[in-house]
Amino acid sequence: MIDNRLFDDLAARISEALRRTPAQDVERTCGRACQLARSFRARSSQDFEVQKKLLEHAQAKLAEARDRVARIEAAKTPGST
């Protein structure tokens, strides 16, 4: 009859060897890199939306300023009402 301790010992050694493989380190590193990329993308998307709203606000203010300047210039022109 075969001693079960031999199989248990072999299974333990294989498990330990697999735990020390570079594949797990690579998997962990890639997992962290993916998390960082997702986080960066989310922040970039939020930043983009904020910048877009700021630009839209600035464009509206610029249009108002142009209208005011045009009205002032029209008022200064001789013969205008």
Distance bins in CASP14 RR format, pairs under 12 A and 6 or more apart:
PFRMAT RR
TARGET T0000
AUTHOR 0000-0000-0000
RMODE 2
METHOD distances of the structure
MODEL  1
2 8 0 0 0 0 0 1 0 0 0 0 0
2 10 0 0 0 0 0 1 0 0 0 0 0
3 9 0 0 0 0 1 0 0 0 0 0 0
3 10 0 0 0 0 0 1 0 0 0 0 0
4 10 0 0 0 0 0 1 0 0 0 0 0
4 11 0 0 0 0 0 1 0 0 0 0 0
5 11 0 0 0 0 0 1 0 0 0 0 0
5 12 0 0 0 0 0 1 0 0 0 0 0
6 12 0 0 0 0 0 1 0 0 0 0 0
6 13 0 0 0 0 0 1 0 0 0 0 0
7 13 0 0 0 0 0 1 0 0 0 0 0
7 14 0 0 0 0 0 1 0 0 0 0 0
8 14 0 0 0 0 0 1 0 0 0 0 0
8 15 0 0 0 0 0 1 0 0 0 0 0
9 15 0 0 0 0 0 1 0 0 0 0 0
9 16 0 0 0 0 0 1 0 0 0 0 0
10 16 0 0 0 0 0 1 0 0 0 0 0
10 17 0 0 0 0 0 1 0 0 0 0 0
11 17 0 0 0 0 0 1 0 0 0 0 0
11 18 0 0 0 0 0 1 0 0 0 0 0
12 18 0 0 0 0 0 1 0 0 0 0 0
12 19 0 0 0 0 0 1 0 0 0 0 0
13 19 0 0 0 0 0 1 0 0 0 0 0
13 20 0 0 0 0 0 1 0 0 0 0 0
14 20 0 0 0 0 0 1 0 0 0 0 0
14 21 0 0 0 0 0 1 0 0 0 0 0
15 21 0 0 0 0 0 1 0 0 0 0 0
15 24 0 0 0 0 0 1 0 0 0 0 0
17 23 0 0 0 0 0 1 0 0 0 0 0
17 24 0 0 0 0 0 1 0 0 0 0 0
18 24 1 0 0 1 0 0 0 0 0 0 0
18 27 0 0 0 0 0 1 0 0 0 0 0
19 25 0 0 0 0 0 1 0 0 0 0 0
19 28 0 0 0 0 0 1 0 0 0 0 0
21 27 0 0 0 0 1 0 0 0 0 0 0
21 28 0 0 0 0 0 1 0 0 0 0 0
22 28 0 0 0 0 0 1 0 0 0 0 0
22 29 0 0 0 0 1 0 0 0 0 0 0
22 30 0 0 0 0 0 1 0 0 0 0 0
23 29 0 0 0 0 0 1 0 0 0 0 0
23 30 0 0 0 0 0 1 0 0 0 0 0
24 30 0 0 0 0 0 1 0 0 0 0 0
24 31 0 0 0 0 0 1 0 0 0 0 0
25 31 0 0 0 0 0 1 0 0 0 0 0
25 32 0 0 0 0 0 1 0 0 0 0 0
26 32 0 0 0 0 0 1 0 0 0 0 0
26 33 0 0 0 0 0 1 0 0 0 0 0
27 33 0 0 0 0 0 1 0 0 0 0 0
27 34 0 0 0 0 0 1 0 0 0 0 0
28 34 0 0 0 0 0 1 0 0 0 0 0
28 35 0 0 0 0 0 1 0 0 0 0 0
29 35 0 0 0 0 0 1 0 0 0 0 0
29 36 0 0 0 0 0 1 0 0 0 0 0
30 36 0 0 0 0 0 1 0 0 0 0 0
30 37 0 0 0 0 0 1 0 0 0 0 0
31 37 0 0 0 0 1 0 0 0 0 0 0
31 38 0 0 0 0 1 0 0 0 0 0 0
31 39 0 0 0 0 0 1 0 0 0 0 0
32 38 0 0 0 0 0 1 0 0 0 0 0
32 39 0 0 0 0 0 1 0 0 0 0 0
33 39 0 0 0 0 0 1 0 0 0 0 0
33 40 0 0 0 0 0 1 0 0 0 0 0
34 40 0 0 0 0 0 1 0 0 0 0 0
34 41 0 0 0 0 0 1 0 0 0 0 0
35 41 0 0 0 0 0 1 0 0 0 0 0
35 42 0 0 0 0 0 1 0 0 0 0 0
36 42 0 0 0 0 0 1 0 0 0 0 0
36 43 0 0 0 0 0 1 0 0 0 0 0
37 43 0 0 0 0 0 1 0 0 0 0 0
37 44 0 0 0 0 0 1 0 0 0 0 0
38 44 0 0 0 0 0 1 0 0 0 0 0
38 45 0 0 0 0 0 1 0 0 0 0 0
39 45 0 0 0 0 0 1 0 0 0 0 0
39 46 0 0 0 0 0 1 0 0 0 0 0
40 46 0 0 0 0 0 1 0 0 0 0 0
40 47 0 0 0 0 0 1 0 0 0 0 0
41 47 0 0 0 0 0 1 0 0 0 0 0
41 48 0 0 0 0 0 1 0 0 0 0 0
42 48 0 0 0 0 0 1 0 0 0 0 0
42 49 0 0 0 0 0 1 0 0 0 0 0
43 49 0 0 0 0 0 1 0 0 0 0 0
43 50 0 0 0 0 0 1 0 0 0 0 0
44 50 0 0 0 0 0 1 0 0 0 0 0
44 51 0 0 0 0 0 1 0 0 0 0 0
45 51 0 0 0 0 0 1 0 0 0 0 0
45 52 0 0 0 0 0 1 0 0 0 0 0
46 52 0 0 0 0 0 1 0 0 0 0 0
46 53 0 0 0 0 0 1 0 0 0 0 0
47 53 0 0 0 0 0 1 0 0 0 0 0
47 54 0 0 0 0 0 1 0 0 0 0 0
48 54 0 0 0 0 0 1 0 0 0 0 0
48 55 0 0 0 0 0 1 0 0 0 0 0
49 55 0 0 0 0 0 1 0 0 0 0 0
49 56 0 0 0 0 0 1 0 0 0 0 0
50 56 0 0 0 0 0 1 0 0 0 0 0
50 57 0 0 0 0 0 1 0 0 0 0 0
51 57 0 0 0 0 0 1 0 0 0 0 0
51 58 0 0 0 0 0 1 0 0 0 0 0
52 58 0 0 0 0 0 1 0 0 0 0 0
52 59 0 0 0 0 0 1 0 0 0 0 0
53 59 0 0 0 0 0 1 0 0 0 0 0
53 60 0 0 0 0 0 1 0 0 0 0 0
54 60 0 0 0 0 0 1 0 0 0 0 0
54 61 0 0 0 0 0 1 0 0 0 0 0
55 61 0 0 0 0 0 1 0 0 0 0 0
55 62 0 0 0 0 0 1 0 0 0 0 0
56 62 0 0 0 0 0 1 0 0 0 0 0
56 63 0 0 0 0 0 1 0 0 0 0 0
57 63 0 0 0 0 0 1 0 0 0 0 0
57 64 0 0 0 0 0 1 0 0 0 0 0
58 64 0 0 0 0 0 1 0 0 0 0 0
58 65 0 0 0 0 0 1 0 0 0 0 0
59 65 0 0 0 0 0 1 0 0 0 0 0
59 66 0 0 0 0 0 1 0 0 0 0 0
60 66 0 0 0 0 0 1 0 0 0 0 0
60 67 0 0 0 0 0 1 0 0 0 0 0
61 67 0 0 0 0 0 1 0 0 0 0 0
61 68 0 0 0 0 0 1 0 0 0 0 0
62 68 0 0 0 0 0 1 0 0 0 0 0
62 69 0 0 0 0 0 1 0 0 0 0 0
63 69 0 0 0 0 0 1 0 0 0 0 0
63 70 0 0 0 0 0 1 0 0 0 0 0
64 70 0 0 0 0 0 1 0 0 0 0 0
64 71 0 0 0 0 0 1 0 0 0 0 0
65 71 0 0 0 0 0 1 0 0 0 0 0
65 72 0 0 0 0 0 1 0 0 0 0 0
66 72 0 0 0 0 0 1 0 0 0 0 0
66 73 0 0 0 0 0 1 0 0 0 0 0
67 73 0 0 0 0 0 1 0 0 0 0 0
67 74 0 0 0 0 0 1 0 0 0 0 0
68 74 0 0 0 0 0 1 0 0 0 0 0
68 75 0 0 0 0 0 1 0 0 0 0 0
69 75 0 0 0 0 0 1 0 0 0 0 0
69 76 0 0 0 0 0 1 0 0 0 0 0
70 76 0 0 0 0 0 1 0 0 0 0 0
70 77 0 0 0 0 0 1 0 0 0 0 0
70 80 0 0 0 0 0 1 0 0 0 0 0
71 77 0 0 0 0 0 1 0 0 0 0 0
71 80 0 0 0 0 0 1 0 0 0 0 0
71 81 0 0 0 0 0 1 0 0 0 0 0
72 80 0 0 0 0 0 1 0 0 0 0 0
73 80 0 0 0 0 1 0 0 0 0 0 0
74 80 1 0 1 0 0 0 0 0 0 0 0
74 81 0 0 0 0 1 0 0 0 0 0 0
75 81 0 0 0 0 1 0 0 0 0 0 0
END
